[in-house]
Amino acid sequence: MRPIATDADALVSPVDAMITAMGDISSGTIMNVKGQDYKVEDLLNHSPHLELYKKGFFFVLYLSPTDYHRIHSPLTGHKVESDHIRGRAYPVNDFGMRHMKGVLNRNERLITYIAGDFGETAVVKVGAMNVSSIGYTDANATEWQIGDDLAYFEFGSTVVLLMESGTFTPRPKLEVNTKVKMGELLGALHRPL
């Protein structure tokens, strides 16, 4: 049902969603997500992986209640690590993101670190109000092909993608408030600069 970009260097959207923020990570800070800045170290719960992303690239992808709610692998690679961070369940809709401090850092998160041919990507699945669970489709999986079923939300939420520093170039003319479908090309991965 969803064509998946298959170029060897492709990074695709893992979900049907609205891009609510995207851009370069500046000294470990994700800038201006609905008027708020987020520290990568807080989003990743002070994981040692945070060092890889301090000058990387990010996407914040918001799933509305009407979107398809499975999450697919945005690249071909293997699992480096998985981290489940217990947290709150504040709303991640436009109101919640603008008026509640640090929602992405405070809510429950299921993080999958995937290493491919062009470095590591963190797929951060963020829970929200009315989301009763975030889970892996196959908890024993250690490798995925681009587009493979990775995880699911019980209800709409947000996925944050973090690409390792110096490894990603976004697709031309892609911008905030663009609706993307699972499998749609977000940009090209390349070896760290």
PASEBA-1860 file (N, C-alpha, C; in nm, 3 decimals):
! residues 193
1> MRPIATDA> 0.082/-0.121/0.000/0.000/0.000/0.000/0.085/0.126/0.000 ~ 0.213/0.115/0.040/0.301/0.231/0.043/0.428/0.200/-0.036 ~ 0.452/0.275/-0.145/0.580/0.254/-0.214/0.695/0.299/-0.124 ~ 0.801/0.220/-0.119/0.914/0.249/-0.031/1.036/0.282/-0.117 ~ 1.095/0.398/-0.091/1.219/0.435/-0.163/1.324/0.330/-0.134 ~ 1.392/0.283/-0.238/1.483/0.169/-0.220/1.629/0.201/-0.253 ~ 1.662/0.327/-0.279/1.802/0.360/-0.305/1.886/0.318/-0.185 ~ 2.008/0.274/-0.211/2.095/0.224/-0.103/2.119/0.328/0.006
9> DALVSPVD> 2.113/0.456/-0.031/2.141/0.562/0.066/2.013/0.627/0.121 ~ 1.896/0.569/0.093/1.769/0.632/0.130/1.741/0.625/0.280 ~ 1.687/0.735/0.333/1.623/0.737/0.464/1.477/0.773/0.436 ~ 1.385/0.688/0.481/1.244/0.709/0.451/1.166/0.740/0.578 ~ 1.048/0.795/0.558/0.962/0.820/0.674/0.917/0.686/0.731 ~ 0.930/0.668/0.862/0.886/0.543/0.924/0.735/0.538/0.946 ~ 0.666/0.651/0.923/0.524/0.663/0.955/0.453/0.755/0.856 ~ 0.320/0.747/0.857/0.237/0.850/0.794/0.226/0.961/0.898
17> AMITAMGD> 0.266/1.082/0.864/0.272/1.187/0.967/0.286/1.324/0.905 ~ 0.276/1.425/0.990/0.306/1.563/0.955/0.444/1.595/1.011 ~ 0.530/1.654/0.928/0.661/1.701/0.978/0.634/1.829/1.057 ~ 0.648/1.822/1.190/0.623/1.941/1.271/0.751/2.018/1.303 ~ 0.866/1.954/1.282/0.995/2.023/1.297/1.100/1.939/1.228 ~ 1.203/2.006/1.178/1.316/1.938/1.115/1.433/2.035/1.108 ~ 1.555/1.981/1.102/1.670/2.068/1.085/1.796/2.012/1.147 ~ 1.899/2.094/1.145/2.027/2.056/1.202/2.020/2.060/1.354
25> ISSGTIMN> 2.087/1.968/1.418/2.101/1.970/1.564/2.221/2.059/1.594 ~ 2.201/2.157/1.678/2.305/2.256/1.707/2.364/2.232/1.845 ~ 2.488/2.185/1.850/2.557/2.159/1.977/2.471/2.077/2.073 ~ 2.408/1.972/2.020/2.329/1.883/2.105/2.190/1.934/2.136 ~ 2.144/2.039/2.067/2.012/2.095/2.092/1.927/2.091/1.966 ~ 1.807/2.037/1.980/1.706/2.040/1.873/1.631/2.171/1.890 ~ 1.642/2.257/1.790/1.593/2.394/1.803/1.450/2.410/1.753 ~ 1.373/2.491/1.825/1.244/2.542/1.782/1.144/2.435/1.739
33> VKGQDYKV> 1.116/2.343/1.828/1.009/2.247/1.806/0.884/2.309/1.869 ~ 0.800/2.367/1.786/0.680/2.438/1.834/0.717/2.542/1.939 ~ 0.827/2.615/1.915/0.868/2.722/2.003/0.955/2.679/2.120 ~ 0.988/2.550/2.131/1.071/2.502/2.241/1.197/2.436/2.186 ~ 1.304/2.444/2.264/1.429/2.375/2.231/1.439/2.251/2.319 ~ 1.500/2.145/2.263/1.516/2.019/2.335/1.662/1.976/2.332 ~ 1.715/1.934/2.445/1.849/1.878/2.452/1.844/1.731/2.413 ~ 1.933/1.689/2.324/1.940/1.549/2.283/1.966/1.460/2.405
41> EDLLNHSP> 2.048/1.507/2.498/2.079/1.425/2.616/1.954/1.395/2.698 ~ 1.860/1.489/2.705/1.736/1.465/2.778/1.643/1.372/2.698 ~ 1.632/1.396/2.569/1.548/1.312/2.485/1.593/1.166/2.490 ~ 1.725/1.144/2.489/1.781/1.009/2.490/1.811/0.959/2.632 ~ 1.766/1.031/2.734/1.782/0.991/2.873/1.930/0.970/2.910 ~ 2.015/1.061/2.863/2.158/1.062/2.895/2.231/0.937/2.846 ~ 2.181/0.877/2.740/2.247/0.760/2.682/2.384/0.798/2.626 ~ 2.482/0.707/2.629/2.611/0.735/2.567/2.599/0.760/2.416
49> HLELYKKG> 2.489/0.715/2.354/2.469/0.738/2.211/2.456/0.886/2.177 ~ 2.420/0.969/2.274/2.395/1.110/2.246/2.513/1.179/2.179 ~ 2.634/1.132/2.205/2.754/1.194/2.145/2.751/1.188/1.992 ~ 2.685/1.085/1.937/2.680/1.070/1.792/2.591/1.173/1.724 ~ 2.500/1.234/1.799/2.396/1.317/1.738/2.412/1.467/1.764 ~ 2.516/1.508/1.831/2.527/1.647/1.874/2.527/1.749/1.761 ~ 2.568/1.706/1.640/2.563/1.794/1.523/2.496/1.723/1.406 ~ 2.400/1.638/1.440/2.329/1.561/1.339/2.210/1.636/1.280
57> FFFVLYLS> 2.111/1.559/1.237/1.990/1.615/1.177/1.872/1.546/1.244 ~ 1.758/1.618/1.253/1.641/1.560/1.320/1.512/1.586/1.241 ~ 1.416/1.499/1.264/1.277/1.518/1.221/1.188/1.491/1.340 ~ 1.081/1.571/1.355/0.974/1.541/1.449/0.851/1.514/1.363 ~ 0.798/1.391/1.373/0.689/1.344/1.289/0.567/1.316/1.376 ~ 0.461/1.395/1.358/0.341/1.384/1.441/0.235/1.299/1.370 ~ 0.188/1.195/1.437/0.080/1.111/1.387/-0.051/1.162/1.445 ~ -0.146/1.193/1.359/-0.279/1.231/1.408/-0.359/1.104/1.434
65> PTDYHRIH> -0.471/1.115/1.504/-0.552/0.996/1.532/-0.599/0.923/1.405 ~ -0.604/0.991/1.291/-0.650/0.927/1.168/-0.538/0.861/1.088 ~ -0.412/0.877/1.130/-0.299/0.820/1.057/-0.283/0.671/1.086 ~ -0.218/0.604/0.993/-0.175/0.465/1.009/-0.079/0.460/1.129 ~ -0.097/0.364/1.219/-0.026/0.369/1.348/0.085/0.268/1.369 ~ 0.133/0.210/1.262/0.251/0.124/1.276/0.373/0.206/1.237 ~ 0.487/0.165/1.290/0.614/0.235/1.267/0.706/0.137/1.196 ~ 0.766/0.183/1.087/0.851/0.097/1.004/0.995/0.146/1.010
73> SPLTGHKV> 1.087/0.060/0.973/1.228/0.098/0.977/1.257/0.202/0.869 ~ 1.320/0.312/0.905/1.350/0.416/0.807/1.473/0.386/0.721 ~ 1.546/0.279/0.754/1.667/0.242/0.680/1.693/0.093/0.700 ~ 1.784/0.039/0.620/1.828/-0.098/0.637/1.942/-0.099/0.737 ~ 1.932/-0.184/0.839/2.039/-0.189/0.938/2.009/-0.289/1.048 ~ 2.094/-0.286/1.149/2.078/-0.378/1.262/2.064/-0.299/1.392 ~ 1.998/-0.362/1.488/1.976/-0.298/1.618/2.106/-0.293/1.695 ~ 2.143/-0.174/1.736/2.259/-0.154/1.823/2.213/-0.166/1.969
81> ESDHIRGR> 2.099/-0.104/1.996/2.045/-0.104/2.133/1.901/-0.058/2.128 ~ 1.827/-0.094/2.232/1.691/-0.047/2.252/1.680/0.003/2.394 ~ 1.604/0.111/2.413/1.589/0.168/2.546/1.444/0.209/2.566 ~ 1.381/0.158/2.671/1.242/0.196/2.704/1.247/0.286/2.827 ~ 1.205/0.411/2.809/1.210/0.510/2.916/1.068/0.533/2.965 ~ 1.043/0.496/3.087/0.911/0.520/3.145/0.893/0.670/3.163 ~ 0.774/0.716/3.143/0.751/0.859/3.156/0.603/0.889/3.167 ~ 0.570/1.013/3.144/0.433/1.060/3.155/0.359/1.035/3.023
89> AYPVNDFG> 0.239/1.088/3.016/0.159/1.075/2.895/0.088/1.208/2.868 ~ 0.170/1.312/2.851/0.114/1.443/2.818/0.077/1.447/2.670 ~ -0.016/1.534/2.630/-0.053/1.542/2.489/0.062/1.593/2.404 ~ 0.076/1.538/2.282/0.179/1.584/2.189/0.116/1.655/2.070 ~ -0.012/1.691/2.083/-0.076/1.769/1.978/-0.020/1.911/1.979 ~ -0.071/1.995/1.891/-0.018/2.131/1.878/-0.024/2.206/2.012 ~ -0.135/2.198/2.083/-0.149/2.267/2.212/-0.045/2.217/2.312 ~ -0.034/2.085/2.327/0.059/2.027/2.423/0.203/2.063/2.393
97> MRHMKGVL> 0.239/2.059/2.264/0.378/2.089/2.225/0.412/2.237/2.247 ~ 0.316/2.325/2.231/0.342/2.468/2.248/0.336/2.515/2.394 ~ 0.251/2.453/2.475/0.222/2.507/2.607/0.271/2.423/2.725 ~ 0.320/2.304/2.699/0.372/2.221/2.808/0.522/2.205/2.790 ~ 0.597/2.241/2.891/0.744/2.242/2.880/0.801/2.100/2.864 ~ 0.882/2.081/2.761/0.960/1.960/2.744/0.881/1.831/2.727 ~ 0.768/1.836/2.658/0.682/1.718/2.646/0.758/1.598/2.589 ~ 0.837/1.620/2.484/0.908/1.507/2.422/1.006/1.440/2.518
105> NRNERLIT> 1.063/1.518/2.610/1.158/1.463/2.708/1.090/1.401/2.829 ~ 0.965/1.436/2.854/0.897/1.392/2.976/0.808/1.271/2.953 ~ 0.763/1.252/2.830/0.673/1.140/2.802/0.749/1.009/2.789 ~ 0.674/0.898/2.797/0.730/0.766/2.775/0.793/0.760/2.636 ~ 0.911/0.692/2.627/0.979/0.680/2.499/1.033/0.538/2.481 ~ 1.023/0.489/2.359/1.084/0.362/2.320/1.181/0.397/2.209 ~ 1.311/0.381/2.236/1.415/0.425/2.143/1.483/0.303/2.082 ~ 1.495/0.306/1.950/1.568/0.201/1.879/1.685/0.267/1.808
113> YIAGDFGE> 1.805/0.223/1.838/1.926/0.271/1.770/1.958/0.170/1.660 ~ 1.955/0.216/1.533/1.977/0.129/1.418/2.102/0.175/1.345 ~ 2.197/0.084/1.325/2.320/0.115/1.251/2.308/0.056/1.111 ~ 2.333/0.140/1.012/2.333/0.097/0.873/2.470/0.122/0.811 ~ 2.474/0.122/0.679/2.601/0.144/0.609/2.655/0.285/0.627 ~ 2.569/0.379/0.671/2.609/0.519/0.677/2.594/0.577/0.817 ~ 2.626/0.499/0.919/2.619/0.548/1.055/2.492/0.503/1.125 ~ 2.463/0.570/1.236/2.354/0.528/1.325/2.238/0.627/1.317
121> TAVVKVGA> 2.117/0.575/1.331/1.995/0.655/1.338/1.919/0.613/1.463 ~ 1.869/0.712/1.537/1.785/0.684/1.654/1.640/0.706/1.615 ~ 1.556/0.604/1.637/1.413/0.614/1.613/1.348/0.624/1.750 ~ 1.303/0.745/1.785/1.250/0.772/1.918/1.098/0.778/1.908 ~ 1.032/0.678/1.963/0.887/0.672/1.961/0.837/0.731/2.093 ~ 0.758/0.839/2.084/0.717/0.914/2.202/0.568/0.888/2.229 ~ 0.537/0.841/2.350/0.399/0.819/2.389/0.328/0.950/2.415 ~ 0.196/0.942/2.428/0.116/1.062/2.451/-0.010/1.028/2.529
129> MNVSSIGY> -0.084/1.132/2.564/-0.209/1.111/2.632/-0.297/1.019/2.547 ~ -0.362/0.925/2.611/-0.448/0.825/2.547/-0.369/0.716/2.475 ~ -0.235/0.719/2.483/-0.156/0.611/2.426/-0.130/0.511/2.539 ~ -0.187/0.393/2.528/-0.172/0.297/2.637/-0.048/0.211/2.621 ~ 0.009/0.207/2.500/0.133/0.130/2.487/0.207/0.166/2.359 ~ 0.337/0.145/2.366/0.425/0.148/2.250/0.495/0.014/2.254 ~ 0.496/-0.059/2.146/0.559/-0.190/2.151/0.628/-0.226/2.021 ~ 0.721/-0.322/2.030/0.785/-0.375/1.911/0.695/-0.479/1.846
137> TDANATEW> 0.692/-0.480/1.714/0.617/-0.581/1.642/0.677/-0.718/1.670 ~ 0.810/-0.728/1.669/0.881/-0.850/1.703/0.994/-0.811/1.798 ~ 0.975/-0.836/1.926/1.072/-0.793/2.027/1.208/-0.861/2.010 ~ 1.215/-0.972/1.935/1.340/-1.043/1.915/1.415/-1.002/1.788 ~ 1.355/-0.916/1.707/1.420/-0.875/1.581/1.547/-0.798/1.610 ~ 1.651/-0.824/1.532/1.778/-0.752/1.548/1.823/-0.687/1.418 ~ 1.750/-0.711/1.309/1.784/-0.651/1.179/1.655/-0.616/1.108 ~ 1.663/-0.508/1.029/1.548/-0.467/0.949/1.595/-0.423/0.811
145> QIGDDLAY> 1.512/-0.451/0.712/1.528/-0.392/0.580/1.447/-0.263/0.580 ~ 1.484/-0.170/0.496/1.409/-0.045/0.488/1.262/-0.075/0.465 ~ 1.175/-0.015/0.547/1.032/-0.036/0.535/0.975/-0.149/0.617 ~ 1.060/-0.233/0.680/1.010/-0.343/0.761/0.930/-0.290/0.881 ~ 0.828/-0.367/0.921/0.747/-0.334/1.037/0.837/-0.337/1.162 ~ 0.840/-0.226/1.237/0.930/-0.213/1.352/0.853/-0.212/1.484 ~ 0.752/-0.126/1.493/0.682/-0.107/1.620/0.543/-0.051/1.594 ~ 0.469/-0.022/1.703/0.334/0.031/1.688/0.297/0.118/1.808
153> FEFGSTVV> 0.204/0.211/1.782/0.137/0.285/1.887/-0.004/0.231/1.897 ~ -0.061/0.234/2.015/-0.203/0.201/2.029/-0.290/0.317/1.983 ~ -0.233/0.437/1.980/-0.305/0.555/1.934/-0.202/0.657/1.888 ~ -0.243/0.764/1.824/-0.151/0.860/1.762/-0.049/0.919/1.856 ~ 0.068/0.948/1.805/0.172/1.008/1.886/0.277/1.070/1.796 ~ 0.405/1.060/1.835/0.513/1.128/1.764/0.634/1.037/1.753 ~ 0.703/1.047/1.640/0.832/0.981/1.622/0.935/1.089/1.596 ~ 1.045/1.084/1.670/1.158/1.174/1.646/1.268/1.089/1.585
161> LLMESGTF> 1.318/1.133/1.469/1.432/1.067/1.405/1.555/1.152/1.427 ~ 1.664/1.090/1.472/1.792/1.158/1.487/1.894/1.085/1.401 ~ 1.961/1.158/1.312/2.065/1.100/1.230/2.201/1.144/1.281 ~ 2.295/1.052/1.278/2.430/1.076/1.327/2.492/1.198/1.259 ~ 2.575/1.270/1.332/2.640/1.391/1.281/2.710/1.364/1.148 ~ 2.684/1.451/1.050/2.753/1.447/0.922/2.713/1.333/0.831 ~ 2.595/1.272/0.852/2.559/1.156/0.771/2.432/1.172/0.690 ~ 2.367/1.291/0.691/2.236/1.303/0.629/2.218/1.435/0.556
169> TPRPKLEV> 2.157/1.426/0.437/2.118/1.544/0.360/1.969/1.531/0.328 ~ 1.887/1.628/0.372/1.743/1.617/0.347/1.709/1.632/0.199 ~ 1.596/1.574/0.163/1.544/1.587/0.027/1.517/1.734/-0.003 ~ 1.555/1.784/-0.121/1.529/1.924/-0.154/1.379/1.958/-0.145 ~ 1.351/2.077/-0.099/1.215/2.132/-0.088/1.128/2.065/0.017 ~ 1.186/1.978/0.099/1.111/1.919/0.210/1.110/2.021/0.323 ~ 0.993/2.046/0.381/0.986/2.149/0.484/0.884/2.115/0.592 ~ 0.887/2.193/0.699/0.794/2.177/0.810/0.651/2.195/0.758
177> NTKVKMGE> 0.558/2.124/0.820/0.416/2.122/0.784/0.387/2.049/0.654 ~ 0.481/1.963/0.613/0.459/1.874/0.500/0.407/1.741/0.552 ~ 0.304/1.688/0.488/0.250/1.556/0.522/0.332/1.453/0.446 ~ 0.381/1.351/0.516/0.458/1.243/0.452/0.391/1.109/0.478 ~ 0.415/1.016/0.388/0.362/0.880/0.402/0.477/0.786/0.437 ~ 0.445/0.676/0.505/0.546/0.576/0.535/0.612/0.532/0.405 ~ 0.745/0.525/0.405/0.820/0.483/0.288/0.863/0.596/0.197 ~ 0.810/0.717/0.219/0.846/0.833/0.137/0.987/0.879/0.170
185> LLGALHRP> 1.062/0.913/0.068/1.201/0.956/0.086/1.209/1.085/0.166 ~ 1.288/1.084/0.274/1.315/1.204/0.353/1.448/1.268/0.312 ~ 1.542/1.183/0.264/1.672/1.235/0.224/1.771/1.121/0.206 ~ 1.896/1.162/0.190/2.003/1.066/0.160/2.102/1.055/0.275 ~ 2.137/0.932/0.309/2.241/0.904/0.407/2.376/0.894/0.336 ~ 2.482/0.928/0.405/2.616/0.915/0.350/2.715/0.893/0.464 ~ 2.833/0.855/0.430/2.934/0.829/0.533/2.964/0.959/0.609 ~ 2.995/0.948/0.738/3.024/1.069/0.818/3.132/1.154/0.752
193> L> 3.110/1.283/0.754/3.207/1.378/0.694/3.329/1.394/0.782
END
